[in-house]
Amino acid sequence: MPIDSTPSRCLYCDSTDLVEFSAQERMFGMGDSFLYLECKDCWSIQIKDVPSDLGAYYSGDEYYSFIPLVKSGSVSNLFKSLRLKGFLKLKLNQFDPKVYGYWLKEVFTSFDASIADVGCGNGQLLYELYAGGFKNLTGFDPFLKRSTEIANGLNLLKSELKDSDQMFDLIMYHHAFEHLVNPEEELKICFDRLKPNGKVLIRIPVTDSQVWKNEREFWVQLDAPRHLTIPSVKGISTLSDRTGFKVDEVEFDSTEFQFWGTELYKKGEKLKSSGVDEFSQAQIEEWKKKALSYNSEGLGDQICLFLSKPE
């Protein structure tokens, strides 16, 4: 039986003009079908009923967020620290960490900043920040097997942000916000857990995506039923304003994944981390260029949303 049945209103803009569509679980090839609701005002989408056995769709070690953590040695960590300090403090762009430098430079204040990563998974990102010189880091993820300390003072907690009374300078959601039942409640909790002038970073798929418009149920980032809501830029901006945040910037950061992952689903295949190997290098390069073009046009399938808490 489903739980927490979604109200018949858009969770982002509050509209009641919603239409149903069906989506299948495709990542693991389970094939289960789920009803979603699409808002005709802001074009955000949300699952109609949250499955009572939602944890079963994260499949433990098979789910990409819970692959084993990779740690580096002391010498490697020294170089990571020097590199990150050169990039963030000295503004040396040649030291840019390619995977996360583009958003980190936008939210960086100091290496002493208190940072929460909600939906942290195995903690790999937090560990890289720790190795780079950040020390006041905490991860939250209710789907962890247990709470654990992965480095000196770096704790991953099997809990939600609302269960903590800690205050933070930065709260991050890296493709985690779409997994939450109630986005408005979460943003209100964020607001309460942020220090004055604190920041929120949300990286999330969006329905502005041209791939979503073209491919619909085969869009790889629809990801039923794990993605409980997927907003449009308009929808999440509206919700951010309503909960007291200032929208500082929206940056599209989609990649070629939107194309090759969707192609796998259209072929009836499961999602594979090595799925990119099924396509030619020329095709991958073409998709990379197409992703950059979509981003520049506001048609990519994911964004970085930068929010701030007014004084």
matplotlib code that plots the C-alpha trace (Angstrom):
import matplotlib.pyplot as plt

x = [0.0, 1.3, 2.1, 1.9, -0.4, 0.6, -2.0, -3.8, -1.8, 1.6, 4.3, 6.2, 3.7, 0.5, -1.5, -4.4, -4.2, -2.5, -2.6, -1.6, 1.0, 2.6, 6.3, 8.2, 11.2, 14.0, 17.4, 17.3, 14.8, 12.1, 9.4, 7.1, 4.7, 3.9, 1.5, 3.0, 1.3, 2.4, 1.6, 0.1, 1.1, 4.8, 5.4, 6.9, 6.2, 5.6, 4.8, 1.1, 1.6, 4.9, 5.6, 5.6, 8.6, 10.6, 13.9, 13.7, 14.3, 17.7, 19.0, 21.8, 25.3, 23.9, 22.7, 25.4, 25.4, 26.5, 29.5, 32.5, 34.2, 37.7, 40.2, 43.6, 46.9, 48.5, 50.7, 47.8, 45.8, 48.5, 48.5, 44.7, 44.9, 47.4, 45.4, 42.1, 43.7, 45.3, 42.0, 39.8, 42.1, 44.6, 42.0, 44.3, 41.8, 44.3, 43.9, 40.1, 38.8, 36.9, 34.2, 33.0, 35.1, 32.5, 29.9, 32.4, 33.9, 30.4, 29.6, 33.1, 33.5, 36.3, 37.8, 36.3, 32.7, 30.3, 28.9, 26.1, 25.7, 22.1, 21.7, 25.5, 25.5, 28.9, 30.4, 32.9, 32.3, 32.6, 35.8, 37.3, 36.5, 38.0, 41.2, 41.2, 41.2, 37.6, 37.2, 33.7, 31.7, 28.6, 26.7, 23.0, 21.4, 18.5, 19.3, 22.8, 23.1, 24.5, 26.1, 29.8, 33.0, 34.9, 37.7, 38.7, 35.7, 33.9, 30.6, 28.0, 24.7, 21.9, 19.3, 17.6, 18.5, 15.4, 16.8, 19.8, 20.0, 23.3, 23.6, 25.4, 27.0, 26.2, 23.7, 24.1, 21.8, 23.6, 20.9, 19.1, 16.4, 14.3, 14.3, 12.4, 8.7, 8.0, 10.2, 8.6, 9.1, 12.7, 13.4, 11.8, 14.1, 17.0, 16.1, 16.0, 19.3, 21.2, 23.3, 22.6, 23.8, 24.0, 23.8, 22.0, 23.2, 20.7, 21.8, 18.7, 17.1, 14.5, 11.6, 12.9, 14.8, 14.4, 15.1, 12.1, 9.9, 11.1, 11.4, 9.0, 8.9, 12.3, 14.1, 16.8, 16.4, 12.7, 14.0, 10.7, 10.0, 13.1, 12.6, 9.5, 9.4, 11.2, 10.6, 10.9, 13.2, 10.0, 8.6, 11.7, 12.3, 8.7, 9.1, 12.4, 10.8, 7.9, 10.1, 12.2, 15.2, 16.8, 17.6, 21.1, 21.8, 20.6, 23.2, 22.4, 25.0, 23.6, 26.0, 26.0, 24.4, 20.9, 21.4, 23.2, 21.2, 17.9, 19.1, 19.7, 16.2, 14.7, 16.6, 15.0, 18.3, 19.1, 21.2, 24.8, 27.6, 29.6, 26.7, 28.7, 30.9, 28.0, 28.3, 31.1, 33.5, 32.3, 28.7, 29.7, 31.6, 28.6, 26.4, 28.8, 28.6, 24.8, 24.7, 26.7, 24.4, 21.3, 22.8, 23.4, 19.8, 18.2, 17.2, 19.6, 18.1, 19.7, 20.7, 22.8, 20.5, 22.2, 20.1, 21.0, 19.3, 18.9, 20.2]
y = [0.0, 3.5, 6.0, 9.8, 10.1, 13.3, 16.0, 17.0, 20.2, 21.0, 20.7, 23.6, 26.2, 25.0, 24.7, 22.2, 21.9, 18.4, 15.6, 11.9, 9.9, 6.6, 5.8, 2.6, 1.6, 1.2, 1.5, -2.1, -3.4, -4.1, -2.8, -1.6, 1.1, 4.3, 7.2, 10.7, 14.1, 16.9, 20.5, 22.5, 25.8, 25.4, 22.0, 20.3, 16.7, 14.5, 10.9, 10.5, 8.0, 7.3, 3.5, 2.1, -0.1, 2.8, 1.5, -1.6, 0.6, 1.7, -2.0, -1.6, -1.8, -1.8, 1.8, 4.2, 6.4, 3.5, 2.1, 1.7, 4.9, 5.4, 7.0, 8.5, 8.4, 11.3, 12.4, 12.5, 14.4, 17.0, 17.6, 17.8, 20.4, 22.5, 22.3, 23.3, 26.2, 27.4, 27.3, 28.8, 31.3, 32.2, 31.9, 29.8, 28.3, 25.7, 24.0, 23.7, 20.3, 19.4, 17.4, 20.0, 23.1, 25.0, 25.1, 25.0, 28.4, 29.9, 28.8, 29.0, 31.3, 29.6, 26.3, 26.6, 26.8, 24.3, 22.2, 19.6, 17.2, 15.9, 12.6, 12.1, 8.4, 6.9, 10.3, 10.4, 14.1, 15.0, 13.0, 14.9, 18.2, 16.9, 15.9, 19.3, 21.1, 21.4, 20.0, 21.0, 18.5, 16.4, 13.9, 13.0, 10.0, 7.9, 5.1, 4.4, 1.1, 2.8, 6.0, 6.0, 8.2, 8.0, 10.3, 12.2, 14.2, 13.5, 11.7, 10.3, 10.1, 7.7, 10.4, 13.3, 17.0, 17.6, 15.2, 17.5, 20.7, 21.7, 25.1, 25.3, 27.9, 25.7, 23.0, 20.9, 18.6, 16.8, 15.0, 14.3, 16.9, 15.0, 12.0, 13.9, 13.5, 17.2, 19.8, 22.7, 21.2, 20.5, 24.0, 25.3, 23.0, 24.2, 27.8, 27.0, 25.1, 27.9, 30.5, 34.2, 34.7, 30.9, 29.3, 26.3, 24.5, 22.2, 20.2, 18.6, 17.4, 19.8, 19.4, 22.3, 19.5, 19.1, 15.3, 15.1, 16.9, 14.6, 11.3, 11.5, 8.2, 7.1, 10.2, 8.7, 11.3, 10.6, 7.6, 6.3, 5.8, 7.1, 10.6, 11.7, 15.2, 16.9, 20.6, 23.1, 26.1, 28.2, 25.7, 25.5, 29.2, 29.8, 27.5, 29.0, 32.5, 31.2, 29.7, 32.9, 32.2, 34.5, 32.9, 34.0, 32.0, 29.1, 27.3, 24.5, 21.7, 18.8, 16.3, 13.6, 11.2, 12.6, 11.1, 7.8, 6.9, 7.6, 5.6, 2.6, 2.8, 3.1, -0.1, -1.8, -2.1, -1.4, 1.6, 0.6, 2.8, 1.5, 2.1, 4.8, 2.0, 0.9, 3.9, 5.1, 7.8, 10.0, 9.7, 10.5, 13.6, 14.7, 14.3, 16.3, 19.2, 18.9, 19.0, 22.3, 23.7, 22.7, 24.2, 27.6, 27.6, 26.6, 23.2, 21.0, 18.3, 19.5, 22.6, 24.1, 26.3, 28.7, 30.1, 32.4, 33.2, 36.9, 38.4]
z = [0.0, -0.7, 2.0, 2.3, -0.7, -2.5, -2.3, -5.5, -5.8, -7.2, -4.5, -6.1, -7.2, -5.4, -8.6, -8.8, -12.6, -12.7, -15.1, -14.6, -16.6, -16.0, -15.6, -15.1, -12.9, -15.5, -13.6, -12.4, -14.9, -12.3, -14.6, -11.8, -13.0, -11.0, -11.5, -11.7, -11.8, -14.2, -13.3, -16.2, -14.6, -13.8, -15.5, -12.4, -11.8, -8.7, -7.9, -7.1, -4.2, -2.5, -2.3, 1.2, 0.3, -1.3, 0.3, -1.9, -5.0, -3.7, -3.9, -1.3, -2.8, -6.4, -6.1, -7.4, -4.3, -2.1, -4.0, -1.8, -0.7, -2.2, 0.2, -0.8, 1.1, 3.0, 0.2, -2.3, 0.3, 0.7, -3.1, -3.0, -0.2, -2.0, -5.2, -3.6, -1.7, -4.9, -6.7, -4.0, -2.3, -5.1, -7.9, -10.0, -12.5, -13.7, -10.3, -10.9, -9.6, -12.8, -11.2, -8.6, -9.0, -11.0, -8.2, -5.2, -6.2, -6.1, -2.5, -1.0, 2.0, 4.1, 4.9, 8.3, 7.0, 8.5, 5.6, 5.4, 2.5, 2.5, 0.7, 1.0, -0.1, 0.5, 1.4, -1.5, -2.1, 1.5, 1.7, -1.2, 0.4, 3.7, 1.8, 0.3, 3.6, 4.8, 8.3, 9.5, 7.4, 8.1, 5.9, 6.2, 4.5, 5.9, 3.4, 4.9, 6.6, 9.7, 10.9, 10.5, 10.8, 7.5, 8.5, 11.6, 12.6, 9.3, 10.2, 7.9, 9.8, 9.1, 9.6, 8.0, 8.3, 10.4, 13.1, 13.7, 15.7, 14.1, 12.3, 9.0, 6.7, 3.6, 3.0, -0.2, -2.1, -4.9, -6.8, -3.5, -3.4, -6.0, -3.6, -0.9, -0.1, 0.8, -0.9, 0.9, 4.3, 3.5, 2.4, 5.6, 7.6, 5.6, 6.4, 10.1, 10.0, 8.2, 9.9, 8.8, 5.3, 4.9, 1.5, -0.1, -3.2, -5.0, -8.0, -9.4, -12.7, -14.2, -16.5, -18.7, -20.3, -24.1, -23.6, -21.2, -23.7, -26.6, -24.9, -21.9, -20.0, -21.4, -19.9, -17.8, -15.0, -14.6, -12.5, -11.2, -8.3, -6.7, -8.0, -6.1, -7.5, -10.4, -10.6, -13.5, -12.9, -12.5, -9.9, -7.7, -7.9, -6.8, -3.9, -2.9, -2.8, -0.8, 1.9, 2.4, 0.2, -2.3, -5.7, -6.5, -9.6, -11.8, -13.8, -16.2, -15.9, -17.8, -19.4, -22.2, -19.6, -20.5, -24.0, -23.5, -20.5, -22.3, -25.3, -23.1, -21.7, -25.3, -26.1, -23.1, -21.2, -17.6, -16.6, -16.4, -15.1, -18.1, -20.4, -22.2, -23.6, -25.7, -27.9, -30.2, -29.0, -31.8, -30.6, -27.0, -28.2, -30.3, -27.2, -25.1, -27.5, -27.6, -23.8, -23.8, -26.4, -24.4, -21.3, -23.0, -24.2, -20.9, -22.2, -20.3, -18.0, -14.7, -12.9, -10.0, -7.9, -5.6, -2.8, 0.1, 3.4, 4.0, 7.2]

ax = plt.figure().add_subplot(projection="3d")
ax.plot(x, y, z, "-o")
ax.set_aspect("equal")
plt.show()
